[in-house]
């Protein structure tokens, strides 16, 4: 019986191994549930996998739970930041530690159905980055508003024509980080990666995924210091990118000698 390319892509034997990266900050209620969900919903779908739990300076039992899971499950590794370095810093630690050619990351708040990785995996055959976008995003209105402004800025200034830049349901080919410099320690990290991916003409695919309300734990993305830091980081990033673009587009100064050389035609 013949199978379609999509069916072949979802055959675990045909898939490359997957590194699953999950950042946590004060998520003690979700750590064990997240690892269980990964094992049940991603494990059977991937051609081998590892789970990288990044504890970003949590003040609750998150770190201890990550360590306990790493002891009992050989596929789990725990990485710890002594202090809270930021969302981007946590992801960078996870991406750097990844051993497999494909990296999937999601947040530790369990607002996605991990089984929907089935929507992303077939697209990895022809893409460098596959990103979800949240259908009917289940977040407060002000978070949706901020995200809308952010997406619009990135679209107008840098041509990143995606519906949901910060959706934490993405697969990257690890090799792209040989070409993309990741500097952000905050929530700008996804935008930073995608802007460079567009500039380097990498293939990006986007697919809709279901988003659910948070059931456990307390979100930190709405805290005024976090929002302010994100705004400052966005302004700095946009300024740096626009300056780099203007420098690249500016004509070089030409000396009189060089101008004279250009006026001379050489025959062979």
HELIX and SHEET records of a PDB file:
HELIX    1   1 UNK A    5  UNK A    9  1                                   5    
HELIX    2   2 UNK A   12  UNK A   14  5                                   3    
HELIX    3   3 UNK A   31  UNK A   37  1                                   7    
HELIX    4   4 UNK A   38  UNK A   42  3                                   5    
HELIX    5   5 UNK A   43  UNK A   45  5                                   3    
HELIX    6   6 UNK A   62  UNK A   72  1                                  11    
HELIX    7   7 UNK A   87  UNK A   97  1                                  11    
HELIX    8   8 UNK A  114  UNK A  116  5                                   3    
HELIX    9   9 UNK A  117  UNK A  121  1                                   5    
HELIX   10  10 UNK A  122  UNK A  125  5                                   4    
HELIX   11  11 UNK A  141  UNK A  158  1                                  18    
HELIX   12  12 UNK A  174  UNK A  178  5                                   5    
HELIX   13  13 UNK A  189  UNK A  199  1                                  11    
HELIX   14  14 UNK A  224  UNK A  249  1                                  26    
HELIX   15  15 UNK A  256  UNK A  262  1                                   7    
SHEET    1   A 7 UNK A  76  UNK A  81  0                                        
SHEET    2   A 7 UNK A  49  UNK A  56  1                                        
SHEET    3   A 7 UNK A  18  UNK A  24  1                                        
SHEET    4   A 7 UNK A 102  UNK A 107  1                                        
SHEET    5   A 7 UNK A 169  UNK A 173 -1                                        
SHEET    6   A 7 UNK A 129  UNK A 135 -1                                        
SHEET    7   A 7 UNK A 204  UNK A 210  1                                        
END                                                                             
